Amino acid sequence: MLSQTDIERYRADGYIVPDYRVPEAVLDGIRVSHDRLIARYPEFEDYCPALLALDAWFLNVARIPEIVDMVGQLIGPDIALWNSSFFAKPARKGSRTPWHQDGRYWPIRPLATCSVWIAVDPSTTENGCLRVLPGSHRQRRLMAHGINGAEGLSLPLELADSEYDESEARDIVLQQGQVSLHDVFLAHGSEPNLSDRPRRGMTLRYMPTTSVYDRELAARQSSRRGGLLDLTERTLYLMRGEDRSDGRNDYRMRS
């Protein structure tokens, strides 16, 4: 469980690295399942935006009680899982993720999500760890973004230069099995992996059930972006508590 100090730091900075580690047996399962997924879908070698649509095994990770407990301390007791992704960053190959806010991509209203980032390998400055702008979430607003169509990027939207000061960036260095949790409005990104070591990271996206996954909005967003960022087919899982969306969330499966 998170301490009160942890919770206050999350509110202030927009992220937290708790005193928790994913068990080694679970990490082994993630690696085996990811290898299996890449063997079937080699196009997702670097970035897979929707793990659960391709292999439901990864739902086992999302159900880990300690992880759901921590998320519940931050977003409340009524929790839905709406996505899981994999950022693999192979050695000497991993792409750069430009500065952005997740909420610019997501069809959730009101916008609310706690993302859990699991370090399947050590995540370091050298191999492209997650970088954040502490406190950038506090105004609870989506900042200006532009399209960056350059090669070697995992995502196309990039935070406008006027919106941030990169000198304030902080690297989230994680040992194998450590996790970080971050807020939907937190600005973050990562550099390419230029090292000889892979930097595999799995993410879990949880929202309070008072928010709605808007599939009509997802369809409009996907029609503009297409490809790997199509958001219309995400499955919602009621992980804990009750649905507080007045029936507007279409839980296709309850955990």
Sequence and secondary structure as in RCSB ss.txt:
>XXXX:A:sequence
MLSQTDIERYRADGYIVPDYRVPEAVLDGIRVSHDRLIARYPEFEDYCPALLALDAWFLNVARIPEIVDMVGQLI
GPDIALWNSSFFAKPARKGSRTPWHQDGRYWPIRPLATCSVWIAVDPSTTENGCLRVLPGSHRQRRLMAHGINGA
EGLSLPLELADSEYDESEARDIVLQQGQVSLHDVFLAHGSEPNLSDRPRRGMTLRYMPTTSVYDRELAARQSSRR
GGLLDLTERTLYLMRGEDRSDGRNDYRMRS
>XXXX:A:secstr
   HHHHHHHHHHSEE  S B  HHHHHHHHHHHHHHHHH GGGSSEES HHHH GGGHHHHT HHHHHHHHHHH
 S EEEEEEEEE   TTT  BEEEEEGGGT  EES   EEEEEESS B TTTT EEE TTTTTT     EEE   
TTBS SEEE GGG  GGG EE  B TTBEEEEETT EEEE    SSS   EEEEEEEETTSEE HHHHHHHHHHH
 GGG  TT  EEEEES   STT S EEEE 
